[in-house]
Structure formats: structure tokens, C-alpha cells
Amino acid sequence: MARVLLIDDDAGLREVLTFALEEFGHEVESHENGERGLSALEAFRPEVVVTDLKMPGIDGVEVVRRVKETDPGVPVIVLTAFGTIADAVEVMKLGAYDYLTKPYNRDELKLTIDQALERRQLLSENRTLRARLREKTLKTDLVYVSTAMEGIVEKVRRVAPTDATVLITGESGVGKEVVAQALHAYSDRWEQAFVAINCAAIPRDLMEAELFGHVRGAFTGAVRDKPGKFLQAAGGTLLLDEVGDLAADLQAKLLRVIETGEIDVVGGQEPREVDVRLVAATNAKLEDRVRDGHFREDLFYRLNVIPVHIPPLRERQEDIPALWDHFVRKYSQGASVRSSPGLIRALMQRAWPGNVRQLANVCQRMVLLRESDVLGEGGLRAQSEAPKEAKAQGGPAGLLGTLPDDGLSLPDLEREVIVRALAKHGGNRTRTASYLGIPRHVLSYRLEKYEIS
């Protein structure tokens, strides 16, 4: 049974149709013109509208338009004389579900209404499923209680529905990719792909093909066509992580993509249009790189339309307990693992130079290596990440010795530590980065910054 709104200026036909619709088991409200029929929409809330096409005053065309403006999910069936079928086809372009010619066929009327109601049900179920999927998608890994992060999330929510380019900055490990994923989840592109690429992790000679794709035979080893990250993210969001490490020629090509919306596939003949929401992230100060001539100023302004800076964890320590609980639940896989108050206090007292990533790593180790389901301060000390040599000398203070009275240069000190660590590991960047407790791309940036060969 469904509510059917019937609109027809022919009193006799209206009476016959009402009788037939009620026999089909529907609740019917009928009106003799479009004006009265439309006025009943809000109160009657029909599930199907059956309307004549040719009526004085508000005709069937206007009825279809108004119904679709009020509730696009309500199917409208138009009744028309044989000579006005062309008009009926035209009105279907406005959103009418179907049309029936007069004199109508009873079985055809019943079948058309049943099909219209079935379609309405399917559309309703589809909207429900899409809403549930969106709700699930919006459950990102953004965990915070601090005012600083609350402001960032509010900013992300405001700019997400737009296509404005966003530049996310912050130290390594603060959660730049998580914020980028939230930006995608809150956008109208949430059903499409979110693709991330680390610009510092891919060799320069392969980066162009990774970004823009290549065709078969474009270079040695290109045995088949391969879509790049831009095409993989078509309709969705592309995150360029560590964008400051892009080579100069790729910066120029990226600028062209932003300006034209087209990419040049390596080895391809014609440019290809792409529809991508671009998000960039970096732990470097791009303003400094622009001044040093290592980053294009015009590209910087194109990327920095909406700047989002994520403060380090040491500047938002109130987030540490919430993040820790989140990671405990994540890594305990349903086990009843809890943390002692002493552990939480100890966590709050640490500087966390590796930020959220370091906190997550420590949590994972403690959960996996735990001897009981209560995580305590002792377990944190046992899982300390401080190098053994530093421990033997009393930590960082022992490494430095006595600080000079006339001051010291922190950049020079950092450079000296990197040089000595490289020498200690035979120039191996991967082992040096691991020894210093930083990602390899951060070490690469420091080597370039301090001109260390």
C-alpha cells in the first residue's frame, strides 16, 4: 500500500482512477488542478504522483518540476493524450518516471505504479547504504582533545567540500597523511580513491612515470601501459607527501598540471585531462627552500592556497593520553589491555621527537611484548629508544659533555652529529637514519641542507 496523489481536471476520469488505485490497495488523495495538488504535497507526503499533462493553470510540466524540487525521490507518472506524446517525452527529461496514454490500460497502470514504487524503494535503500558507507569513511584516525587540533579539524571540514589545493606542514610523524585522509573523507570525493605518493622515496628518474604514468615502450623496462598516480586518483584526492623534494623539472610539470588540468603521460602523444583534488605535505619550510632557489615560488603559491600546520606532539601534550588509548585498542586486537596512571604520567613527560609515529611505535612494542594486560611505567623504560651509547654516557647531556660558556651553534652541532653518524655507518644512509631515529627522507633533506656529501 502506498500514498498516491492524483491530479487531473477531468472529474469523471479522476473518479475512475481513484476507484482503480484504491482497488490496487493504495491510499489516494485526488485534486482537480495543479495548484491544489501541489499544496497537498507537504501534508499528504505522497509516495507516487499521477498527474495529467494538459491542465489549465499549473500544468503537468510545472507539477513535475515542483515535485522534483520538493522531493526528488518521489516518482511522477504523467497521463497524456496520444497526440501529446512528444510533450510527455519532453517532461520526462525534467524527471518524470514514465507516462501513460489516455485512455489508460488498467493493468499497465498497476504495473507502472508498482515499478515506480520498487524504484523508489531501491533509491531509498541506496541512499541509506551510501550514508552508512560515508559514516564509516568519516571515521578517520584523527584522535585529539587539544584546542590546536580542534581548530585544524574545523578548518579541514570547512575547506573539504571545495577543490582548493591544501598544503599541510609539520614535523615528521605529526600525522600529515591522516589529516589529508580526513580532508578527503569530508569532501564530496569521499567515494573515489585517495592516493598518496612520497616524493622523497622514489628515485628522480622514475618519479615522472610514477606521477603521470607511461605507455608501453616509453623507456627500457616499460613492457606495458601503466597509469600514474594522477590517473589512479581520478575523481578523488592525490597527496604529494614531502613535495619539497620534487626535482626542479618535475616542479615545472606539476605547476602545468595545476594550471591546465592536464597531464603528459611519459611516451604518450596527447595530454590527458585529470580531475584530481591536490593535497601537498612537507616537513620542510618551503618558504626557505623558495629563498634558496630549490623550490619554485609560483608552485609554492599554487600549493599554499589553504595552509594547514600541524603542531608537534610536544606542543599538544593533552592529546597524548587519547592517542595512547587509541593505539592500545588498535594493537591489542580486542584484548583487555589497560595502562597504569604512572605510565600515562611518564608518557606526558616525554618530548616525543618522532611525534605521533614514535608514540604509536612504542605502544605497539609494549602491547606485543607485554607480560600482563596492565601496561606500566617499567615497560616504557624497558622499551626506551635511546641509543645504548647515549645511555652509558647519561643521555644527551653526556653526549654533549659540558656546554661551552660562550654559546654554541645548534645547526653546526646537528651537522657534526650527522657527519659522525654517517662515518660510523660507512656512509650508509638507511642505517644512519635508523641510528638517528629519523626517516631516511629527513636525513636526505639534512644532507642537502648542510651540503654533506
N, C-alpha and C positions, 0 to 999 in steps of 0.2 A: 504493500500500500504506500502511495506517495501523495504529496500535496501537488495538485495541478492547477495552475492559474490559466483560465481560458478567457481570451479576449476576441470578440467577434461582434460586428454590428448587425449581423443577421440574427434576429431573435429566434426564428424557427430552427436554424442550424445550430445555434448556441444551445437550445434546449435538447436537441437530439444528441449533440456531442456530450453534453453534461450527463445525460442518461447513460450513454455508452461508456464514458470514463468511470462512472460510479459502478457500472456493472463489472468493469475490469478490477474493481476493488480500490479505486483511488478516491481521495477526498478532493472535491472540486469547488473552486470559487470562480464564478464567471462574471464578466463585465462587458458592457456594450460598446465601450470605446477605450482607446489607448490611455487617455488621461486618467480614467478611473482605475484601469488595470494597473498602471504604474503606481498609483497612490496606495495600492494594496500590497505592494512588494514587501515593505518593511514589516507590516503586521502579520501577513499571511505566510511569508517566507517560503515561497513555492520551491519544489524540487525540480519541476519542469514547467515551462511556459509554452502554451499553444496559442498562437496569435494569427489573426487574419492579416494579409499583407495590405490590401487596399481598404482603408477606413478613412472617414472624414476626420479632420483634426490631426491628432497624433496617429500616424500610420504604423504599419508593422516594421518599417525600416527604423523608425525612431524608437520603437519598443525594444528591438534587438539591441540597439546602441545603448539605451538606458539600462537594460538588464545586465549587459556585459560590464558596464561601468560600476553597477551596484554589487554584483556577484558574478565574476567571470566563470564560476563553476556551474552555474545554472544553465542547462541546455534549453535552447529555444527552438521550437518546431513551428515553421511558417506554413499557413494554409493559403493557397493561391489558385486562381482560376487558370485554366490551361493556357490562355493567351498571355499570361504574365510570368511564364516560367523563367524567361530571361531575367526579369526583375528578382525572382526568387534566388536564382544563382548569384546575382549581384549581392543580395542581402546576406548570403552565406559567407561572403568574403568579410563581412562585418562580425562574424562569429556565430551565426545561426547553426544549429546542429544539422537540420535537414528540412526538407519541405515536402508537403503533400498537396496534390492537386484536387480540386473540387470537381465533381462530387467525390468525397473521400471513400476509401475502402476500409471497412471496419477492421479486418484482420491486419491490413497494412498499418492502420493507426495504432493498434495494440502492439505490433512488432516494433514500430518506430519508437514508441514511448518506452517499451521495455529495454531496447538497445540504448536509448538516451540515458535511462536510469543506471544501466550497467556501466556505461562510460563515466557517468558522474561518480559512481562508487569507486571505479578504478582510479580516477583522478584524485579522489579524496584519500584513498589508501596510498597513492604515490606521494602526495603531499606529506602524509604522516610519516612515511618511511624516510623521505628526504629530510624532514625535520629532525627525526631521531638520528640520522646519519650526521647531520650538521651539528647536533648537540654533542655527539661522540667526537666529532672532529675538533670541536672547540675546547675539548678537554686536553689542553696542551700541558707541557711540563713547566709552565710558569707557576712557581711557588714563591710567595713573598708575603710579608706583612709590613714592610717598610714603606714610609711615605714616598721615598725616592722611586721605588719600583711601582708603586701605585700610580704615580704620575706618568711613568713610562707606558704602563698598560693602557691608561686612559688616552694617551696620545696615539698609541697604536690603534685603538678602537676607532678614533676619530678619522685617521688617515687611511685605514684599511679599505673602505669602500671606494676610494679613488685609485687612479693609476699613477699617482705621483711617485717618483723614484725616492727611495729611502736609503740613507747612509747610516749604518749602525756602527758605532765606535765603542771601544772599551778594551781593557787588558785581555790577554789570552785567558780563556776559561771562564769569563763572566757570564756566558750564555747568549752570545750574539745570535747563534743559529736558532736557539729556542725562541727568541723574540721574533726572528724572521718567520719562523713557522707559525707563530701566533698571528702575525700580520697577514699571512696567507689564510689562516683559518677564519679570521674575522672578515675577510674580503668576500666579494661576490664570486671569486675564482676558487672557492674552497673545494669544489668538486673536481677541479682539474689538478694537474700534477704540481708538486713542489719539488724543484730540482736544485741541488746545491753543488757547487764546484769550488775546490780550494785552489786558488790561483797560484799559491806558493808551492803546492805539492806536485805539480806537473811540469816536466821539462819544457823550456820555452819553445823548442822546435815541434812539440806535439800540442801545445796549448791552442793554437788556432783551429786545428782539426777537432779538438775536444769541444771547443765553444761552438763552432759553426758547422761542423760535420765535414765529410769529404765524400767524393764519388769514387767508384772503382777505378784504379789505375792512376789516381791523383799523385801518388808517390809510392816508393818501394814499400811493399807490405800492405797496401790498400787493395785487398783482394775482393772487397765488396763495398757497396754504398753503406755509409754509417751516418745516422743523424747526430748532430751535435747537441749540446745541452740546450741551446736556444729552441731547437725544434722539439726536443723532448719535453720542454716546459711550455709548449704552445698552448695558449689559453689559460695558463697558470702563472706560477711565480718562479723566477730564477734568482738564486742567491749566489752572488760572486763574493766568496769569502776571501779575505786577505787580498782585496782588489789592488792594494798599493804595490803588490809585487808583479803586476802585469808589465810586460815589456813595452817599450815606447811604441813600437809598430802596432801592437795589439790594442794599446790605449786609443790610437787613432781610429782603428777599425771599430772598437766598441763605441766611440763617440758617433761614428757614422750610423751605427745601428740605432742608437738612441734618437738621432735626428731624423732618420728616414723610415725606421720600422722595417728595414730590410737587411738580410744577411747575405754574404757572399760565401757560398759553400766552396771549400777547397777543391779545385778542379772542375767546378761547375761552370756552366755557360751564362746563366742568367741569375740575377739576385732573387731571393725568395722573401716574401713578406712573412713577418712573425708578429704574433700578438702575445707579448710577454710582460708581466709586471716585474720590473727590475729592482732588486734589493742588493745593496753592496755592504760589505762589512770589512772592518780592518782594526788591528790593534796599533797601527802606526798613526802618527799625526800627519795626515795628508797635507795639511797647510805647510808643515815643514818640508815635506817632500816636494811640494809645488815651488817653494822658495829655493830649494836646492836644485831645481831643474829636473828632478826624477819623476815628476808626475805632471801631466798636462793640466793647466789651470782651467781651460774650458771644460774638460771632462770632470774635474772636481766639482765645478758649479752645477753641472748636469746631474751628478750623482747626489749632491748635497742639497737637494730640494727640501727634503724633510730630514733634518738631523736628529738622531736618537743616540744619546750617550748613556751607556750602562756603567754605573759606578762600580768599582771593585768591591769585593765582599767585605774587606776591612772597613769600608765606609758605610756599610749597611749590616752591621753585625746582628741586628734584630731578626734578620732573615735566616740566620744560621740554624736555630732550632727547628724551624719549619722545613727548611731544606733537608736537614739531617733526618727528620722523621719521614719525609718523602722518600729518601734514598733507602732508609731501613726497610720500609714497606716494599720497595721495589726489589731489593736484593734478597730479602728473607723469604720471598715466594710463598707467602701465606703462613709462615711460622710465627709464633707469638714471641717476637723479639722486641725487647724494650731497652731503653737507655737510662742509666742512672743519672740523678741530678748532678753528681760530681763530673760525669762525662760531659754533660751539656755545658757546665761552667768552664771546663777545660777547653772545649771547642770554641767557646766565645772569646777565650783569651788568646787564641792563636791568630796570627796575621794572615794566613792562607794566601801566600803569594801566587799560587796556582788557581786561586778563586774557586768557583763552584765545581770546576772539573776536579781539582785536587780534593775538595771535600767529598765528592762522590767516590773517588778512587779509594780514599781512606775508609769510607763507610763500607764499600764493597769488600775490602780486605778484612775489616773487623767482623763483618757479618759471616763471611765464608770461613774464617779461621777461628771463630768464637768457640769457647769451651763450655759456655752456658748461654741461655737465652737472655741474659742480662748483660748488656754491654757496659763496661766500666772504664774509669779513667786509666786503670792499669793497662787495659788492652790498647788504649790510644798511645801510651808511651811505648808499648812493645812494637807498635806498627809505625813508629816515627820514621819520617822520610829523610831525616838529617843524615848526610854522609858520615860514614864511620870516622873519617879523619877529622871532621869538624867536631864530632862528639868528643874525640880523645883530647882535643885542644880546648874544650869548653865552649863549643858552638862558634857562632860568627865572631864573637869578641876575641876568642882565642885565635881565630884565623887572621884577624887584623893585627893582633898584638896591641901595643899601646898607641892610642891615636895621637898624632903629632899636634903640638900646641898651636902651630901656625896654620892649621887647617889642611884639608886635602881636597882633591878634585874627584867627585863621585864618578863622572864619565871615565876619567883616567883609571880609576880603581876598577870599574867594570871592564874596561878594555884589557887591563892587565890580567884579571881573573879569567877572561875568555881565552887570551893567548896562552896562559899557563895550562888551562884545561885542555886546549887543543893539543899542546905539546905532550901532555900526559897521555893522551889517547892517540898519538901518532897522526894527528890531523883528521881523524875520523869524525865527521860532523854528527852522525847519528849517535855514536857513543858519547860524544862531548855534550850534545843536547840532553841526553838521558842523565849524564852525570850532573849537569847544572840544573836539572829539574824543569826544563823548558821545552816546548815543542821545537822540532827541527827548523820550521819556517821562521820562528822567532830568532833562533841562532843565526840563520842565514841573513835576516834583516840586520842583526847586530854586526855581523861580519862586514856587510856592505857599509853600514853606518860608520864604523870605526876604521874602514879601509884595511881590514885584516885579510891578508892573502893566505 
